[in-house]
Amino acid sequence: MENSNKDPRCLYIAQTAASMFGNSQMASALISAPEVHSFLNELTVKVLQIMSDGKKFRCFTNSVANPPPQALEVHFVKIAAGAEEITQDRIQF
């Protein structure tokens, strides 16, 4: 997970989720989350769910959990056809 601070894919997910949760400081911790790296680098992982109460977060891959009361959640889903790696030029906004 070294150099994840420079990986635009990690930055995109971390900054998007942190923004959704209203805590920009959370992005630095999300960048290092093993589930984020699993989602980005393993072809069999198709779903990433991140839940947060605004202070702490929890990630799930290839499953979706019911969020606790007052928690927010964001989902990232791979929809690309075929078994292709997510690259910077394929990120859609």
Backbone as ProteinMPNN parsed JSONL, in Angstrom:
{"seq_chain_A": "MENSNKDPRCLYIAQTAASMFGNSQMASALISAPEVHSFLNELTVKVLQIMSDGKKFRCFTNSVANPPPQALEVHFVKIAAGAEEITQDRIQF", "coords_chain_A": {"N_chain_A": [[0.808, -1.197, 0.0], [2.147, 1.047, -0.175], [2.907, 4.224, -1.612], [0.259, 4.808, -2.078], [-0.729, 7.291, -1.596], [-0.137, 8.617, -3.866], [-1.515, 7.363, -5.824], [-3.945, 7.915, -8.104], [-6.426, 6.665, -8.195], [-6.917, 5.712, -5.599], [-6.878, 8.143, -4.265], [-9.117, 9.399, -5.434], [-11.306, 7.758, -4.552], [-10.977, 7.953, -1.729], [-11.122, 10.758, -1.246], [-13.642, 11.351, -2.301], [-15.39, 9.789, -0.682], [-14.747, 10.824, 1.887], [-15.588, 13.453, 1.545], [-18.339, 13.053, 1.162], [-18.991, 12.209, 3.714], [-18.525, 14.436, 5.159], [-16.061, 14.977, 6.34], [-13.104, 15.854, 5.719], [-10.622, 15.179, 6.713], [-10.659, 12.48, 7.025], [-9.923, 11.303, 4.682], [-7.155, 10.692, 4.448], [-6.868, 8.42, 6.056], [-8.608, 6.661, 4.773], [-7.305, 6.235, 2.348], [-5.402, 4.368, 2.982], [-6.83, 2.113, 3.588], [-7.262, -1.371, 3.531], [-9.377, -2.566, 2.145], [-10.04, -0.744, 0.157], [-7.828, -0.924, -1.516], [-8.041, -3.6, -2.225], [-10.442, -3.543, -3.681], [-9.654, -1.938, -5.831], [-7.516, -3.339, -6.975], [-7.981, -6.082, -7.252], [-9.459, -8.235, -9.449], [-11.744, -9.744, -8.982], [-13.17, -8.465, -7.037], [-15.944, -6.564, -6.849], [-17.546, -4.672, -5.607], [-17.459, -1.942, -3.37], [-18.181, -0.826, -0.23], [-18.458, 1.894, 1.916], [-18.947, 2.937, 5.138], [-19.842, 5.451, 7.53], [-19.847, 7.349, 10.57], [-19.151, 9.884, 10.517], [-16.922, 10.297, 11.983], [-15.517, 7.871, 12.409], [-14.844, 5.091, 10.201], [-15.97, 2.269, 8.247], [-15.262, -0.39, 6.071], [-16.462, -2.505, 3.427], [-16.101, -5.225, 1.182], [-17.348, -6.683, -1.782], [-19.783, -7.219, -0.599], [-22.728, -5.951, 0.991], [-23.517, -4.151, 3.777], [-26.005, -3.481, 6.289], [-26.353, -0.177, 7.255], [-25.628, 1.264, 10.47], [-27.905, 3.124, 12.642], [-28.023, 6.601, 11.949], [-25.719, 6.583, 10.439], [-23.826, 7.224, 7.49], [-23.433, 6.192, 4.072], [-21.452, 5.137, 1.274], [-21.146, 3.838, -1.997], [-19.097, 2.059, -4.257], [-18.95, 0.727, -7.424], [-17.877, -1.66, -9.735], [-18.405, -1.533, -13.11], [-17.42, -2.035, -15.544], [-17.085, -3.753, -18.618], [-15.823, -7.017, -19.057], [-12.651, -8.229, -17.819], [-10.955, -6.057, -16.742], [-8.436, -3.974, -15.389], [-8.943, -1.223, -13.137], [-8.034, 1.858, -14.224], [-6.465, 5.112, -14.159], [-7.335, 6.634, -16.38], [-9.811, 5.561, -16.888], [-11.624, 6.32, -14.988], [-14.773, 7.514, -14.237], [-16.623, 10.463, -13.862]], "CA_chain_A": [[0.0, 0.0, 0.0], [2.988, 2.216, -0.288], [2.608, 5.085, -2.748], [-1.17, 4.977, -2.288], [-0.99, 8.726, -1.593], [0.073, 9.106, -5.221], [-2.386, 6.619, -6.72], [-5.144, 8.745, -8.302], [-7.618, 5.876, -7.922], [-7.107, 5.76, -4.138], [-7.227, 9.527, -3.925], [-10.493, 9.652, -5.855], [-12.224, 7.085, -3.628], [-10.834, 8.518, -0.385], [-11.619, 12.134, -1.203], [-15.086, 11.327, -2.54], [-16.05, 9.29, 0.518], [-14.552, 11.791, 2.974], [-16.46, 14.588, 1.249], [-19.716, 12.624, 1.426], [-19.166, 12.094, 5.153], [-18.304, 15.746, 5.768], [-14.848, 14.967, 7.144], [-11.991, 15.77, 4.768], [-9.481, 14.576, 7.395], [-10.808, 11.031, 6.94], [-9.364, 10.835, 3.405], [-5.826, 10.098, 4.618], [-7.042, 7.062, 6.592], [-9.256, 5.85, 3.748], [-6.306, 5.901, 1.335], [-4.657, 3.193, 3.44], [-7.724, 0.996, 3.923], [-6.995, -2.536, 2.681], [-10.531, -2.842, 1.293], [-9.936, 0.137, -1.013], [-6.814, -1.518, -2.389], [-8.609, -4.836, -2.739], [-11.405, -3.156, -4.705], [-8.961, -1.391, -6.996], [-6.482, -4.197, -7.548], [-8.401, -7.467, -7.431], [-10.492, -8.271, -10.476], [-12.953, -10.407, -8.494], [-13.874, -7.583, -6.099], [-16.778, -5.701, -7.693], [-18.286, -3.68, -4.824], [-16.845, -1.375, -2.164], [-19.096, -0.03, 0.584], [-17.813, 2.582, 3.031], [-19.917, 3.535, 6.054], [-19.204, 6.312, 8.52], [-20.65, 8.214, 11.436], [-18.517, 11.196, 10.4], [-15.656, 10.269, 12.729], [-14.882, 6.59, 12.093], [-15.422, 4.473, 9.023], [-15.826, 0.826, 8.088], [-15.357, -0.751, 4.662], [-16.826, -3.872, 3.066], [-15.941, -5.531, -0.234], [-18.187, -7.75, -2.337], [-21.001, -7.399, 0.18], [-23.3, -4.687, 1.44], [-24.046, -4.278, 5.13], [-26.973, -2.463, 6.698], [-25.671, 0.813, 8.092], [-26.257, 1.546, 11.758], [-28.631, 4.397, 12.654], [-27.26, 7.851, 11.849], [-24.507, 6.408, 9.63], [-23.917, 7.481, 6.057], [-22.702, 5.181, 3.315], [-21.181, 5.389, -0.137], [-20.838, 2.591, -2.69], [-18.375, 2.106, -5.522], [-19.256, -0.514, -8.122], [-17.217, -1.84, -11.022], [-19.381, -1.894, -14.122], [-16.72, -2.22, -16.815], [-17.207, -5.073, -19.224], [-14.567, -7.744, -19.12], [-11.819, -8.292, -16.62], [-9.925, -5.05, -16.916], [-8.056, -3.222, -14.198], [-9.335, 0.177, -13.097], [-6.899, 2.758, -14.424], [-6.828, 6.517, -14.006], [-8.047, 7.159, -17.547], [-11.133, 4.962, -16.978], [-12.47, 6.808, -13.903], [-15.83, 8.38, -14.743], [-17.199, 11.357, -12.855]], "C_chain_A": [[0.845, 1.253, 0.0], [2.672, 2.938, -1.586], [1.12, 5.255, -2.992], [-1.556, 6.455, -2.251], [-0.862, 9.314, -2.988], [-0.826, 8.404, -6.233], [-3.685, 7.413, -6.901], [-6.441, 7.99, -8.048], [-7.943, 5.894, -6.429], [-7.54, 7.154, -3.703], [-8.678, 9.835, -4.266], [-11.485, 9.03, -4.87], [-12.176, 7.726, -2.246], [-11.419, 9.915, -0.287], [-13.124, 12.199, -1.43], [-15.826, 10.887, -1.286], [-15.936, 10.289, 1.666], [-15.449, 13.014, 2.778], [-17.923, 14.254, 1.546], [-20.003, 12.573, 2.93], [-18.921, 13.414, 5.886], [-17.072, 15.808, 6.642], [-13.651, 14.77, 6.212], [-10.749, 15.127, 5.386], [-9.496, 13.055, 7.28], [-10.135, 10.47, 5.679], [-8.009, 10.158, 3.583], [-5.904, 8.688, 5.194], [-7.679, 6.145, 5.555], [-8.276, 5.404, 2.668], [-5.592, 4.599, 1.701], [-5.535, 1.979, 3.738], [-7.484, -0.186, 2.986], [-8.149, -2.865, 1.733], [-10.524, -1.97, 0.035], [-8.951, -0.458, -2.008], [-7.313, -2.824, -2.997], [-9.586, -4.533, -3.876], [-10.699, -2.704, -5.983], [-8.063, -2.397, -7.706], [-6.872, -5.652, -7.771], [-9.6, -7.512, -8.38], [-11.795, -8.902, -9.999], [-13.748, -9.55, -7.518], [-14.612, -6.533, -6.915], [-17.478, -4.568, -6.94], [-17.464, -3.241, -3.621], [-17.896, -0.519, -1.475], [-18.284, 0.586, 1.713], [-18.917, 3.241, 3.846], [-19.177, 4.392, 7.069], [-20.246, 7.052, 9.346], [-20.107, 9.64, 11.398], [-17.181, 11.27, 11.118], [-14.853, 9.02, 12.401], [-15.538, 6.028, 10.847], [-15.199, 2.968, 9.062], [-16.076, 0.496, 6.628], [-15.745, -2.223, 4.507], [-16.58, -4.048, 1.574], [-16.797, -6.734, -0.598], [-19.38, -8.111, -1.473], [-21.483, -6.017, 0.597], [-23.937, -4.927, 2.798], [-25.091, -3.199, 5.384], [-26.265, -1.457, 7.587], [-26.392, 1.001, 9.426], [-27.007, 2.891, 11.685], [-27.66, 5.582, 12.646], [-25.97, 7.719, 11.04], [-24.82, 6.745, 8.179], [-23.126, 6.398, 5.342], [-22.515, 5.653, 1.881], [-20.746, 4.053, -0.74], [-20.073, 2.894, -3.969], [-18.572, 0.738, -6.156], [-18.499, -0.54, -9.442], [-18.264, -2.283, -12.032], [-18.738, -2.117, -15.484], [-16.907, -3.641, -17.324], [-15.84, -5.739, -19.274], [-13.814, -7.675, -17.807], [-10.652, -7.336, -16.768], [-9.677, -4.32, -15.605], [-8.591, -1.803, -14.291], [-8.075, 1.016, -13.228], [-7.387, 4.188, -14.347], [-7.663, 7.023, -15.177], [-9.463, 6.566, -17.699], [-12.055, 5.396, -15.845], [-13.482, 7.768, -14.498], [-16.396, 9.194, -13.608], [-18.646, 11.599, -13.139]], "O_chain_A": [[0.344, 2.367, 0.152], [2.219, 2.322, -2.55], [0.739, 5.802, -4.027], [-2.587, 6.84, -2.804], [-1.41, 10.38, -3.269], [-0.886, 8.818, -7.391], [-4.446, 7.568, -5.946], [-7.456, 8.605, -7.72], [-9.098, 6.068, -6.04], [-8.444, 7.317, -2.884], [-9.386, 10.46, -3.476], [-12.403, 9.707, -4.406], [-13.219, 8.012, -1.657], [-12.141, 10.219, 0.663], [-13.808, 13.018, -0.816], [-16.784, 11.539, -0.87], [-16.924, 10.568, 2.344], [-16.002, 13.544, 3.741], [-18.653, 15.069, 2.11], [-21.119, 12.858, 3.365], [-19.095, 13.491, 7.102], [-17.022, 16.597, 7.586], [-13.242, 13.639, 5.952], [-9.912, 14.587, 4.664], [-8.456, 12.412, 7.423], [-9.816, 9.283, 5.627], [-7.74, 9.148, 2.934], [-5.08, 7.841, 4.848], [-7.323, 4.97, 5.47], [-8.409, 4.304, 2.131], [-5.222, 3.821, 0.821], [-5.019, 0.922, 4.103], [-7.5, -0.016, 1.767], [-7.924, -3.385, 0.64], [-10.955, -2.412, -1.03], [-9.218, -0.488, -3.209], [-7.034, -3.116, -4.16], [-9.557, -5.193, -4.915], [-11.114, -3.057, -7.086], [-7.874, -2.307, -8.919], [-6.136, -6.384, -8.433], [-10.631, -6.89, -8.121], [-12.852, -8.619, -10.563], [-14.891, -9.881, -7.202], [-13.992, -5.71, -7.59], [-17.949, -3.613, -7.556], [-16.85, -4.063, -2.94], [-18.439, 0.409, -2.075], [-17.518, -0.103, 2.387], [-19.722, 4.007, 3.316], [-18.035, 4.104, 7.427], [-21.354, 7.336, 8.891], [-20.551, 10.501, 12.157], [-16.398, 12.192, 10.893], [-13.652, 9.096, 12.144], [-16.642, 6.428, 10.476], [-14.357, 2.464, 9.805], [-16.995, 1.037, 6.013], [-15.405, -3.064, 5.339], [-16.82, -3.13, 0.789], [-16.944, -7.674, 0.183], [-19.931, -9.204, -1.605], [-20.733, -5.042, 0.557], [-24.792, -5.8, 2.95], [-25.06, -2.134, 4.767], [-25.639, -1.841, 8.575], [-27.618, 0.907, 9.498], [-26.77, 3.691, 10.78], [-26.603, 5.537, 13.276], [-25.198, 8.676, 10.971], [-25.945, 6.568, 7.713], [-22.253, 5.763, 5.934], [-23.295, 6.444, 1.351], [-20.074, 3.249, -0.093], [-20.367, 3.861, -4.672], [-18.385, -0.289, -5.504], [-18.486, 0.447, -10.177], [-18.935, -3.295, -11.832], [-19.435, -2.361, -16.469], [-16.889, -4.601, -16.555], [-14.826, -5.082, -19.51], [-14.298, -7.127, -16.817], [-9.503, -7.755, -16.903], [-10.595, -4.085, -14.82], [-8.686, -1.238, -15.38], [-7.153, 0.889, -12.423], [-8.585, 4.449, -14.456], [-8.615, 7.775, -14.969], [-10.23, 7.021, -18.548], [-13.171, 4.887, -15.745], [-13.113, 8.723, -15.182], [-16.623, 8.677, -12.514], [-19.307, 12.329, -12.399]]}, "name": "protein", "num_of_chains": 1, "seq": "MENSNKDPRCLYIAQTAASMFGNSQMASALISAPEVHSFLNELTVKVLQIMSDGKKFRCFTNSVANPPPQALEVHFVKIAAGAEEITQDRIQF"}
